[in-house]
Amino acid sequence: MKIAFLIGTNDIGGAEFVSYHHVLMAYRNGLDVIVLSGTTGKFYDLIKAAGVRIVVVGLCPESKIIEPFLIGCDVVFNCNAGGMMPAVTSLKQKLGFRYLTILHTQIDHIYAQVLKYDQFTDGYYAIHQKIVDSFTSWDGIDARKFMVIPNCVDVDLIDKASHINRSSIRKSFGFTSQDFVIGMITRVAQDKNILDALKIIRQLPITLNAKLLIVGGPSENIQSQNYFKKVNTYIQGDIRLRKIIKITGNLEMEKVYQTMQAFDLGLNCSPSEGLPIALLEMMAAGICCVMPGVGDIPGVLTSRGIVISIRQRYEAREIFADPCYTQQEIHLFVTAISSLYKNTTNIKQLANAARKFICQNRSLKYQEIEFLKFLNGTPNPQPATRNADFQKVSVLMPTRDPNEEWIELAIDSVLKQNYAGEMELVIVNHDSRLSKSSIIKKLAEQKTNPERPVIYHEADNDTLQFSEVLDVGVSLCSGEIIVRMDHDDIANTRLITTLVNFMFENPQISVCGVQLQFFGAKQLITHHPERVTRQLAANMPNHWFVNHPGVAMRKAALLKVGGYGYTKQGWAEDYHLWCKFLKAGYIIANLPDVLIRYRVYEKEGRRPEGYHEFLAREKKELKIDN
């Protein structure tokens, strides 16, 4: 078997560590291996030194650059090279290789990549089950494409390093036997939240004699270099931190394992990493760790270390925020570390349990067997077939100054629906800035195709209310069923099929919603009632009984009640419409299926004056005795 590995920034880091071991596993087992690397760096050097053929092609190469190296490949395995995906997937059909990719996390920009390239991907390798559950639940990706292979570490190499004299290592950094050394193995990069770690250390009681030893340094990219400077500036600006923080810079792997023998406690602060390699390395060395409870960390660390309950961050803007952690989250870390310091017996018990778990469950030998199984084949799901008897569906998506990445993700989630009937996407752009309008229009032109046409319209009359803009969109919809979609949400691939099937089987229902999963600044799953009548809506304690994202409406019924219409105040157009349907005698249905990922912002807009009074009047008119 000939296999090409794609590795992006091939320098330092957990993902690069995993990529390096995958390459060596394949090479040791007699596979014909070539590595296409985005950059040089430490792991580039290690791969080359092992005798593996490795070529630097750049982070975002054109297809003509990489095609000669992929000719004859049976498998192309994407380790962490997002910039190479457009060129590689464009060559897949021409060259006939199987395209596989690894998933280290389920944060938003990875969702976007997976959704965009799923049709070209034959198999996914996820490092823990929660990634699989997330992708197969929200995006309708075929679960048969997935295989879970947990991250593993070289226990033998770590054991070899453990024989070095611990006191001499500590002494080399100026640490005494009285110091409580907290260690981090990490790139000094923004997504590792080093500044939050410094704030945690800064708030520890002075009586702990805490010292922080960061084993790592910046990678070669400019963003990492700039963040490293920011970290150093922060340290130099604080007298106490200057005395208690040490940063080693980037070390060879054996040197890393020797240096971590100085740790009394291991720490990681990334709010997005599902299972850091550094955690497994420290556990294998018998080091008690304190980690945020995100991804698969609770499953690995519970009863073998301390898991801190924080909110996992999925969006880049949240991960890169400064500060990222809330003061309450920082306090949880401070409390946990302080408690462990006072109970050395507990530290030893947790550390022994951690080492035992890694030795029994996370050795490289196990990973090698599973990885070779994965390379041997994953079936392609069969595409849905077209059925002319299905009702035509129009998805209506109004936009106003959208985030470019988010709207593309929303559009892709609509166009990748597994609905077998005719379908169109109608985008109505209202009051967007010129730069954003050109982006939306370009996306519509790029995404449209004969099977799934994208209709783009600019509602350039800035005096229109949003409800009137929606009515403009309704007039452009040629489908018998209209499904509403926001420009920053993500639809499950089964959304349209599920809604149409239900409405076909229930012709008396003209409005049907689904449940939402909130993500971003808030986590929540809605539980709206199965049926909403006029009387039920009038007697409910609130005004929220159906979601507008993902709601399906029969166009004939929508026009019969007068569309969205002019609301005088210019807001609450959805609730106004639901009340019009109910007063006209219609029943609103809600399916139990969670089929929309609904994006929630850190700061939601304030309600305009008179908003709640308007809702109260609408609700009062629902009462039958009025």
Sequence and secondary structure as in RCSB ss.txt:
>XXXX:A:sequence
MKIAFLIGTNDIGGAEFVSYHHVLMAYRNGLDVIVLSGTTGKFYDLIKAAGVRIVVVGLCPESKIIEPFLIGCDV
VFNCNAGGMMPAVTSLKQKLGFRYLTILHTQIDHIYAQVLKYDQFTDGYYAIHQKIVDSFTSWDGIDARKFMVIP
NCVDVDLIDKASHINRSSIRKSFGFTSQDFVIGMITRVAQDKNILDALKIIRQLPITLNAKLLIVGGPSENIQSQ
NYFKKVNTYIQGDIRLRKIIKITGNLEMEKVYQTMQAFDLGLNCSPSEGLPIALLEMMAAGICCVMPGVGDIPGV
LTSRGIVISIRQRYEAREIFADPCYTQQEIHLFVTAISSLYKNTTNIKQLANAARKFICQNRSLKYQEIEFLKFL
NGTPNPQPATRNADFQKVSVLMPTRDPNEEWIELAIDSVLKQNYAGEMELVIVNHDSRLSKSSIIKKLAEQKTNP
ERPVIYHEADNDTLQFSEVLDVGVSLCSGEIIVRMDHDDIANTRLITTLVNFMFENPQISVCGVQLQFFGAKQLI
THHPERVTRQLAANMPNHWFVNHPGVAMRKAALLKVGGYGYTKQGWAEDYHLWCKFLKAGYIIANLPDVLIRYRV
YEKEGRRPEGYHEFLAREKKELKIDN
>XXXX:A:secstr
 EEEEEESS SSSHHHHHHHHHHHHHHHTT EEEEEESS SHHHHHHHHTT EEEE  SS  HHHHHHHHTT SE
EEESS GGGHHHHHHHHHHHT EEEEEE    HHHHHHHHHHGGG  EEEESSHHHHHHHHHHS   GGGEEE  
  B HHHHHHHTTS HHHHHHHTT  TT EEEEEE   SGGGTHHHHHHHHHTS GGG EEEEEE    SSHHHH
HHHHHHHHHHHT HHHHHHEEE  S  HHHHHHHGGG SEEE   SS SS HHHHHHHHTT  EEEE  TTHHHH
HBTTBEEE      SHHHHT SS S HHHHHHHHHHHHHHHH HHHHHHHHHHHHHHHHHH BHHHHHHHHHHHH
T           TTS  EEEEEEESS  HHHHHHHHHHHHT    S EEEEEEEES  HHHHHHHHHHHHHH  S
SS EEEEEE  TT  HHHHHHHHHHH  SSEEEE  TT EE TTHHHHHHHHHHH TT  EEEEEEEEEES  EE
    SEE HHHHHHSSSS SS STT EEEHHHHHHTTSS   SSS  HHHHHHHHHHHTT  EEEEEEEEEEEEE
 SS     TTHHHHHHHHHHTTSTT 
